[in-house]
C-alpha cells in the first residue's frame, strides 16, 4: 500500500483522500438525496399536502450529509485506540489527517446544519437538537462503554436509534410547519429507517472467515457467518414487510410490495449462497446489496404512491 501522507501533499488533497476512504461523498450524497427526498415526499403524501418548496429538499439533504459525516467523526474518535492497534492503514492512524481536524470539521458542520435548519423553519431546531443529544450520548457510549460493548445487540439497538432521530428530523421538515404532530404512518417509516440501519450494519460486518481480522468486531465472528447472514436476511425481510405496510398507508401497498419483492429476491438468494459457502466475493456482494436494498427501499417508499396514482 502506498503512503499517501507525504509532507508535500496539500490539505485539500489529503481531505479528498480521506473522504474517498472513510466517507465516500458521491455515493453517500446520492443515497441521502433519495432518503431525504423520499422521506419528505412520503410525509406530504400521507398528509395529502402539496410538496414543500425546493429549498426544503436541498437544505434538509445538506443537513443529513452533515449528520452522517458527524457520525463518521464520532466513530473516528471512539475507535482511535483500536485503529492504532489493529487498523494502522486507516487515514488517521497513518498520519494522513489528524483527529483534531476531523472533529473540528464536524463541529463546523453543526453550525452549518443549524443555519440550514433555520432557513426552513425555526421549530425544526427541536428535532435537530434531539438528534445531536443522542449523537453525543452515542459518542460517550452512554457513559458505560465496557458494559455496552459486552452486549452487542443492545449496542446495535442503541446506535441504530440515531436513524429514528434523523428520519424524524427529515420528515418534520414537511409536517412540523403545519402542526405539532406528524401524519399517520410516519412512525412506521421511522421504524423502517431503524431496521434499514441494521441492514447496513449487518451487511458491512458479515465477513467470510478468511477475511476476519484481530481487533475487528464483526457479527460473523460473534455469531458465526451463517447466523450473521441469516440475521441480515431477516432484517431485509422485516424492512420489506414494513415497506409494504407503509406503502399500504400511502395507498400503494401492492405496488410497494411487488417492487420491494423484486429487490429482495437477489438479497435472499445471496444470503443463502453465503450461508452455504461464505467467501470473500459473496461478502463484498452482501455489503453492496445492503446499500442497494436501502437505496431501493427509500425510493419505493417515497415515490410509489405517486407512481401508483399515475398508473391508475
N, C-alpha and C positions, 0 to 999 in steps of 0.2 A: 504494500500500500504506500503510495507516495505521500510525502509530508507536505500538507497544504498550508502549514502555519509558518511560512517563511517570513522573516522580518520585512522583506521587500513588498510583501502582499499588502495592499491597502485595505482600509477598514471596509469599504463598500464591497470589495471582492470577498473578504472574509465573511461578511454578513450574508452574501449571496451563497457562499459555500455552506454556511450554517443552515440557511433555510432549506437548501436542497437536501441536506442530510437529516434534519430534525423537524422541519416544519415546511414541507413542500407547498409553497404558496399557491401555485397554479391549481393543483389537484384539490387542495383544501378550499380555496376560494370558490371553485366550481361546485363542490359538494355543499358548501354552506350557502351558496346562492340558491340552489334547489331547495335546501332545508328551510331557509328563511322565507323565500317566496311562497313555497307550498304552505308553510305554517300560517302566514298572513292571509293567503287566499282562502284556505280552509276556514279560518275564523270568520271571514267576511261571508263566505257561502253559508255556514251554519247559522249565522245571524240574519241571513237574507239581506245583506247590505252591499252596496257597490264597493269595489276595491278602493283602498285609500290612494292618496297621491303617490306618484312615482318616487318622490323623495323618501317616503316612509320605507319603501322596499330597499332603497340604496343605503340609507342611514342604518337601518337595522342589520342589513347584510354586513356592513363595515364593522358594526359593534360585535356581531357574532365572530368575525375574524379575530378581533382583538381579544375576545373572551377565550377563544381556543388557543391563541398564542400565549395568553396568560396561564392557561392550563399546562402548556408545554414548559413555560418558565418555572412553574411550581414543581413540575416533575424534575427539572434540572436541579433545583435546589434540594429536593428530597433525596434524589438518587446520587448526589455528587460523590459521596464516600464509596458507594458500591461501584459507580462508574470508574473511579480511580483504580479500584482493585481489580475489577473484572472486565471493564469495557474501556480500556485506555485509548482505544481508537476513536472514541466519540469526540466531537469538537472541543468541548470544554476541558476534559482531562488532557487532551493532547496539546492544548495551548492555542488552538485556532482563535478562540474568542473567550472572554472572561465571563464568569458567572455574574459578576457585578454589572457588566454591560447588559446582559440578557435581562436581569432583574430591573435594571434602570429603564430599559425599553418597555418592559411590562408595566411599570408604574406610569410611564409616559402614555402608554396606550389606554390606561384607565382614565386619564384626563380627556383624551380624545373620545372615549366612549361616553363620558358624561356630557360633553359638548354635543355630540351627535344625538344623544338621547333627548337633550333639552330642545334640539331643533325639531323633534317630532312631537313631544308632549312632556310637560314638566312632571306629571304624575308617573310617567314611565321610569323615573328615577327610583321609585319604590321597588319594583321587581329587579331592577339592576343592582340596587344595594343588597337585596336578598341574595342574589347570585354571588356577589362579592363576599358577603359574610360566609356563605357556605364554602366558597373557594378558599378563604382564609382558614377556616376550620379544617378543610382537607389538607392544606399545606402543612398545618401543625399536626396533622393526623389525629385530630380531635383530642390532642394532648395525652393520648395513650398509645403511642406508636408501637411499642412491643406487644401490648395486649391486642391491638387491632390486627397487626401483621400475623399474629398467631391464629387468626380466624379469617382465612382467605375469603370466604363467601360474604361475611359481614363487611370486610374491607371493600370487596367489589360493590356491594349494595350501597355503602356509604359514599363511595366515589362516583358511582353511576347516577346518584341522586342529583348531581350537578346538572345533568341533562334535563331534568324536570324544571329546574330553576331557569335554565337558558331558554327552554321551549316556552315556559310561562312568560318570560320577558318578551320573546319574539311575537307570540300571539297577542300579548297585551298591547303591542303597538297598534293593533287593529281595534280591539274591543274596549280598551281602557278609556279612550276619549269619548266613548258613548255611554259609559256607566261603570260601576264598580265590580260587576260580575261578568265572567266570560259566558259565551253562548254554550248551550248544552252540547256535549260531545268533545269539548276541548280537553277535559280531564283524561278521556281515553287516549287522545292524541298525545298528551303529555306522558302517559304511561307507555305508549308506543315508543316514544323517544328514549325512555329509560331502558326498555328491552333492546332497542337498536344499539344503545351504548354497550350492552352486554354482548351483542352480536360482534361488534367491532373489537371489544376487549378479548373475548374468547378466540376470535378469528386471528388476532395478531399474536396470541400466546398459546396457540396449539401447534406444537412443533413435532417434527419427526424425531425419533430417538437419536439419530446421528447428528442432529442439529443442536441438541441441548448443550448448554454451557454452564460451567461452575459459576455460581453467584447470580445467575439469571433465573428469576422466578417465572415459571410458566405453568399453565394449568395441566399441560400434558405431563410434566414432571410430577406435579402434585397428585393427579388422579389417574395418570396413565393416558396415552394418546387416544385409546378407544373411548373411554368415558368422556374425555375432554371434547372430542369431536361430536359425540352424541349430545352433549350439553349445548354445544354451538348450534347443531342442527335443531335442537329443541327450542332454543331462543329464536332462531329464524322462523320456525313454525308458529311459535307464540306471537311473533311480530306479524306474521301473515293473518292469523286469526284476529288480532287487534285491528290490523289494516282493513279487514273485511267489515268489522263492526263499525269502524269509523266511516268507511265508505257507505255503509247502510244508513248511518246517521245523516250523511250528507246527500242521500238519495241516489247513491251509485254503488250499492253493495255488490250487485252481481258483477259489474264491470271491474270493480276494485279486486274482488276475489279472483276473477279469471286472470287478470293481468298479474296479480301477485303470485298466483299459482304457476304461471309461465316462468317467472323469475325464480321461484322457489325450487322448481324441478331440478335444474342443474346443481343447485346448492345441496339438496339432499343426495343426489347422485354422487357428488364429490365427497360428501361426508361419508357415505357408505364405502367408497373406494379407499379413503384414508383409514377408516376403521379396520379394513381388511389388510391394507398394506400402507403403513404410514411412512411415506417417502418425502424427501425434501421438495420434490417437484409438486406434490399434492399439497404440502404445507404452504407453499407460495400461492397455489391456486385458491386455497381456503382464505388466505389473507386478502387476495384480490376479490374474491366473491363476496366477502363480508362487506367490503366497501361498495361493491356494485349493488348488493342487496339493499343496503341503507339508502343509496342514491335512488334506486328504483322505488323503494318503499315511500319515500317522501314525495317523489314525483307523482306516484299513483294517488297517494292520499290527497295531495293538494290540487291536482288537475283533473282527476277522473270525474268529479262532479260536473265540471264544465264540459268535459268530453261527452259525458252521458247526456247532457242537455242537447248537444249538437247532434247526437245520434238518434234522438227521439223524433 
